[in-house]
Amino acid sequence: MDGRRVVVKRNKSTKDFHEYLLATTYMLMSILMAHPSMPPLVGNLTLKNEGHKMRNNLKRIGIPTPGLISLTDDAIVEEFVEGGNLYQAFRLEHEKEDSIRVLAFQAGILTARMHNAGYVFTDNKSQNYLVTIGNRLVRTDLGFINKTKSIFAQSMDIASFLASVIDFGQSRYEKIEEGYYGGYRSEASRGFPYLSIILRNILSLGFASNTSTMLQNISKRSKIQTTKEEQAAEEEED
């Protein structure tokens, strides 16, 4: 477009159904976890989050996004980011342990910055992070961003990220989990919200393409598990 490579995202015919399904699942899970929460915005309301105002808010708190070229009811046009998405990077970087940790660490930092600012991504899977040629992360797919500080909502951010990489081999998954946790803790000055791992295990059933590997990863006790008591103590210190 005018000599620039761009990404054009067009609404699929099933978009509304998938959004309402996500919102309903979110609400039911919050009730199940005894943390009733309002579902994220759906339908045309999500377009507001894709606009310049939200992108400027994210830039202000230190979360880069692709440049927005145009936004209509039917399509979003963004600048093209050369390096692909983070899930692909994790898959391709299996021989580069340091790179995996660095990328996961960055994702943890960006998630914590959102939480510190009183926002959540909601749909925080690794595929929604893009990797630049310089190995820096850029956040895309902003439609489900919500303004809230609830423990459940923050836990869903952590859970959706970890669930999206749960079917990597155990060694690689642990590197991602530890890197993500390290980045989050360095920025938030606290561990993951205590519902994170429980919700990760539930969401993994919908994310995983390799059931056997998923079960191995969720059956092994996480090294970064935060208990409810630890969470309460950290919140009291805050």
Buried (B, 14 or more C-beta within 10 A) or exposed (E): EEEEEBBEBEEEEEBEEEBEEBBEBBBEBBEEBEBEBEBBBBEEEBBBBBEEEBBEBBEEEEBBBBBBBEBEEEEBBBBEBEBBBBBBBBBEBBEEEEBBBBBBBBBBBBBBBBBBBEBBBBBBBBBBBBBBEEEBBBBBBBBBBBEBEBBBBBBBBBBBBBBBBBBBEEEBBBBBBBBBBBBBBEBBEBBBBBBBBBBBBBBBEEBBEEEEBBBBBBEEEBEBBBEEEBBEEBEEEE
